[in-house]
Amino acid sequence: MRVLFTVWPATAHLYPIIPLAWALQSAGHDVRVASHPAMAPTITAVGLTAVPLGDPAVVPAPRAANRPLSPEAEERLDLLTGQLGLDPAGQYAWGAFRRFMIPCLRDFHPADASPADPMPAVDDLVAFARAWRPHLMIWDPCWPSAAVAARASGAAHARLMWGLDYFAWATETLAARRAEPGTALGENPLVEAVRPVAERYGVGVDDELLHGQWTIDPIPQPMRLPTRTTRTVPMRWIPYTGAGPLPDWLRTPPERPRIALSLGVSVRKFFKDGADRVAALLDAVADLDADVVATLDDEQLEGLPRLPANVRTVDYLPLSQLLPTTSAIIHHGGIGTFAAAAAYGVPQLINDEESEFIVVDDAGTHSTFRERHMDAPPTSAYVADRGAGLALDRHTQSTGAMHERIRRVLREDSFREGAASIHRDLLATPSPHDIVPVLERLTVRHGTRGSEQ
């Protein structure tokens, strides 16, 4: 069968699909990956066929949370937030949806668009789907117009999650609040994003369009948000973290415990206080009886008075090369980094703290907002609950307290046992190869051409 993936253009969104795309390709299916033209070299570099969407001179570069919403949109969201009256857990999930997911949607689904407005990347996706006629479309939740392309071309369609399902959670939370007597709420921002595209192509907006005919979810069950919107197909997260030559110093086991320190690309791009965070973490690992390998670039290291003697810095190193040699990892709480550490049974120290995010409008004016990294609260809570690690927060913990937490995770066997239990949970989840027959059956059931195998 023909399978078309659609991904929001960032490696954090592309890498989670790669093992499943390879599994489908290995099973004899024709696989292609549609995304922003700038992603084409990265897609083809991992052995997949890229479908660039739109003219690169016309399609805007994605900016996600780095691009501000309009004042009118912010006002509507402020009103909606007040109307919801959420508890602390709900406030966190809504904050992640509002601050990080909605801006991603708006990169390719402009606010206040009309069905008559040109939508370069979206129109190209629909045109390609109608021409190539995939049997199955697997789409990124930040690219919901892929579901419109699926309906317009007769394909079955499913989401593949790369993080928590803030989208379905928000839809269900808004629907439950709206069902209460006397309640008037603003529209679901996901519906606002998708409706102009749906109307442009004569497609109705319903829960299936918004959230897929089913959802492929690699997030561990205890970490997921409670949702009921679609059928879930669990899939083991197989970490793909890039590739490169193995450095000489990684060819032999370390002489003393090794700690990885990785803050992902998000700290480099979006955090105004990233330098302060880096400095605090380096101070916390100084003088430990361990070697620290920190994946930090020149910009992150700029202005630091010195590096601790036990720290080696590298601009880039695949975690799949580094983690097998480590006794612990310190990281920003990203789902991809968490999953890579879990796959190798490595205890984790998650930097779960409020940070200052940079926003730049089209005129180049900078502003900021304060928020926790959207993945850090669920990953740190899950790791702590399973006894696989601890949280770090320079705002509430002294350098000495963070140092002691890192030392504990290195020395106490209970953290290695907790990490091993998370690893066993992953192994008990079906692999991408295991779910290929499931996807084949669901495609036949849901697609108007599912029997054309």
N, C-alpha and C positions, 0 to 999 in steps of 0.2 A: 504494500500500500504506500501511498504518498503521504508524508508527514511534514507539515510546515510548522516550525517553531517561530514565535515572534518574541523578541526580547527587548526590554528597555536598554539603551546603549550604555552599559557599564559592565566591567568584568565581574563585579559582584552579582550581577544579574545573569551574565552569560555562563560563568563557570558552573553554577549548579545544574544547568541543563546538559552539560557536555557528557557525563556518563550515560544518561538516558538516551541522548542522541546517538552516541556510539553503539549502545545496546540495540537500538532499533535498526541502525545501519548494519550492524553485524548479523542481525536476523534477516537481512535481505530487503529491508524497506528502503525506499528512496527518501532521504532526509534533506531538508533545506532549512536555513535559519535566516529569517528576515529581521533587519534592524536598520538603524541609522547608517548612512554610507560610511561614516568614520569607523564603524565596527567591522567592516568587511575584512580588512587584513587580519584582525585578531581571530575572527571566525574561521577563515580559511587556514590560518596557521595551526589550528587544532584538528585539521582534516575534515572539516565540514563545508558544505556549499553555502556561500553567503548570497543573500538576496538584498542588495542595497535598496532602501526605500526612499524615493524622491531624489531630486537634484541636490547635490551637496551645497550648491550655491544658494539654494532656496530654503531647504529644511534647516531649522534652527539647531544650534548645538544645545544639547540638554544641559540643564543647570540644576534641576531638582530644587532642594531647599535653599540653594544659593540665589535663586531668582525669587523676588518678592511677589506675593499676590497683590492685587489691586486693593486700594483702601476700601472700596465697596465690598470686595470679597471678604476682607478681614472683618468688616463691620457685620456682615451676614454671619460669619463664623462665630464672632463674639456673641451674637444674639443666640445662635443655635447652642453654643456651649452653655450659656446660662439657662436655656430652656431645658436642657437634658438633666441638670442636677445630678451629676455622676458622683459615685463614691470614689475613694482614692485610686482603687485599681482601675476603675473605668476612666478616671481622669488621665491616668498614664496612657491607656490604650487610645483614647480620643486625641490626646496630645500628639502621640506618634502618627496617627492618621492625619491630623490637621497639619502638623509642622513638616512632615516628611513625605507622606503619600500623596496628598493633594497637589503639592508643587510638581511632583513627578508626573501626575496625570496631566497637569496643565502644559507641560512641555510639548505634547502632541495633540492635546485636546483643549484649545484655547478657551479661556473664559468668555462667556457671552457670545460665543460663535453662533451663527445661524446655519441651517442646513444648506443654504445657498453659497456659503463661504467656501473658497478653495481650502482643502486640507491636504497639503502635498504628500506627506508620508502615508497618511491614512488612505487617501485615494489610490496611491500606488499599491498599497497592500491589498485593497479590495480588487483592483484590476489584476494583480498577479494571481490572487486566489481564484478568480473567475477563469483566468486563462489556464493555469496549471491544474486546477481542480483537485486539491488535496483531499484525501479521505479523512484525515485527522489534522486539526490545528491545535497545537499546545502553546498556550500564550501566557505571557508575563502579566500578573495582575495590574501592573502599571501601564499596560497596553490593552485596555479593555475593548478598544475598537476592533481588535482581532476577532472578537466574538461576532461583531457585525460582519466582518469579511467571511467568517465561517458560514453564517446563515445565508449570506448573499451568494455563496458558492456551493452550498449543500453539504459542507463538511461537518463531521462531528467535531466537538471542541471541548477542551479541558484547560484549566489553569495548572501551572506548575509553580508552587510556592518556593520562594527563596528566603522567606522570613515568616513571621506570624501573620495570620490572616486578619489584618486590621480592616480589610475591605468588607468581608462578610460580617465581621463583628459590628462594624459601624452600621451597616444596613439593618441588621437585626435589632440593634440597640435603638435606632431611630424608629423602626417599625413598632417596637414594643411601647415606646414612649408615645408615639402618635395614636396608638390604640386606646390609650387612657382617655376616659371621658373628659371633654372640655379642653383637650390639648390641641394647640395649633403650632406646628413646627415648620421651619423652612425646609427646602428640598434637600435630599441626600446629595452631597457634593459629587458622589460617583455617578448618580443619575444625571446631574447637571453636565458632567463631562461627556457622557456617552450619548445623551439624547440627540444633539444636533447631528452626530454621525449616523445614528440609527434612522432618524427621519430622512436624512439625505439619501439613504439606500432603501427606504421603505420597510424597515425592520422594527418590530415592536420591542419596547423595553420591558423586561421582566427579570425575575431573579436568575433565570437560566442564562440570559444574556449577560447579566452583570457578574455572575460568579461561575459560569461554565456548567456544562452538563455533568461534569465531575471534577474533582480537584486532586491532583497528585501532590502529596504532602510529605516532605522529608523531615519535617520538624518533629522531634520526639513528642509523643502524646502528652506527657505531663506538662510540657511547656506551651502547648497550644492554647489559644483563646477559645472559649466555649462558643461554637457555632453549629448550626444545623442546616445551613442553606443548601449544600450540595453533598453528594456522595463523595467520600474520601477514599483514595487509593494510597495507602502508606507506602513509602519508598525509602530505603536506606540512603542516607546522604553519603555518597562516595566523594571524598574531597578531591577536586582538581584545583591546584593552586599555582598553575603555571609550570614552566619548564625552563631548564637551562643547564649548562655544564656543571658537574659536581666539583666544588672547590677542593683543593688538595687537603685543606685542614679538616674536611668532613669525611675523609676516607678512613680514618682510624677513630676508635672510641675516645671520648674525652678523658683526661686524667683525673678530673674532679667533676662534680655535678655541673651540668650546663643548664642555663635558663635562657629561653627565647623571650624576646621582647618585641612585640609587633603591635603597631597602632593602626594598621590599615591605611588605605589611601584617604579615608575620610578626615583624619586628623590633619593630613597634609593640605587638604583642599578647603575644608569648611570651618575649622575651629580657630577662632581668633586667639584663644588662650592655649593653642597647641604647644608653643615653646615652654610655657610655664608647666604644663603637664609633663612634657619630656624631662625637664630639669628635675621636677619632683620625683619622678620614677627613677631616674639615674641616681639621685641622691639616696633613694631607698635601697638600691641594690649595691651601693658602694660598700666595700669592706666585707661583703659576704664571702664565705669560703666556696665560691662558685664562679664559673666563667659565664658571662652574659653575652649573648649575641643579639644585638639590637638592629632591626631593619629600619633604619632612619636615613633620610636623605640629607643633603647639605643644608637645605633650608631649615629642616627641623633642628639641625645641630648648630645653626648660626647663632652666635651670641653666647653660647655656653662657655663658661670660663675654663672648664677642663672636662675631660672624660675620666671617670673612675678607672683605675688601673686594670680592673677585671672585666672591662667592657670592650667588646669588638663591635664595630658598626659596619653594616653592609647596606647599600642602597636597596638591593632587591635580592631575595633568596626564596625559592619555593619552599613553603612550609613542609611539603612532602619530603624534602631533603633534610630539613633541619630538625623536625619534631622527633624522628626516631632516635635521635642522639640526646634528647633533652630530658631533664627530670621535672621541669615545670615550664609553663608559659605565662607571661604577663601580657594581657592584651586589652583592647578597647571594648570587648563584648560583642563584636560583630558575629553574626550567625555563622558565616563561613569559617572564621578563625576558630570559634567554639567547636564547630563540627569537625574540623581538621584535628584539633587536639583530642576530641572524643574518639575519633577513628584510630588514633595512635595510643590511646590510653594514658594521656599525659595530664597530670593535675594542672588546674588553671587558677590564675589570680586575675580577676576581672576588674578593670578600672571603671567602676560604675559611679559616675559623678556628674553633677550638673556642669555643663560647659557653655561657652559663649560661641554661637554659630554666626558666621559672616553671611550677610545678605547684600547683594549688589544689584541695584536697579539698572535699567537700560542706559541711563545717563552716567553710570559709573559711581553713583553715590552709595556709600557703604552704611549699613546699619547692622544691628545684631539682635538676636534673641537668645534667651537662656533656656536650655532644655537638656535632659539626659539623652545620651545616644539611644536611638529607638530600640536597639537590640539588647543593650546592656542590662536593663532591669530583668527581663525574662531569663537571659542566659546566666546572670549572676545568681538569681534566685534558684534556678534549677541546679546549678553546680553546687551551691551551698547546701541545698536540700539533700543532694545525693552524697554529700561528704567528699566531693571531688575537688574542692578548692575554697577560696575565700575572695571577698570583694576588697578592693582598694579605693580609697576616696581621700585625696589630699586636702579636701575642704573640712573633713571631720576627723581625720587621723593625722597625727604628727608623722614626721619622717621616721622617727624611731618605731612608732606603732606599725607603719607599713613595712619597715625592715623586719620586724618581728613576725608579721604575718607571712612574709615571703620565706623567712627562715623556717617557720613551722611547716609550711607546705613542702619544703625540701626535705625535712628531716622526719616527719611523722608518717608512719606507714599507712595510717587510716586514709590519708588523701590519695595515695596510690590505689588503695582498695576501692575507694569511691570512684576514681577514674576508670578502674577496670570494670566496675559494675555498669557505668554508662556505656563503655565499649561493648559489653555483652548485650546490652539493650539494642545497640545498633546492629550487631550481628544477627539478632533475632528478627529484624525487620527485613522484608523482602528487598532484594537487590534490584537495580534497574533491569538486569536481564530477567529476573523472576517475574516482573510485572508486564513484560512485553506481551505475553498471551492474554493478560487481563485487558490491556489496552486494545488489542486486536478484537476481542469480543465486544467491548464497549463501543468501539468504532462501528462495528456491524450493526449494533443495536440502535445507535443514535444518529448515524449519518444517513442522509438520503441516498448516498452512493456507497454505503459501507460494505455491500456485497461485492463491489468491483475490486477484488483483491488481485 
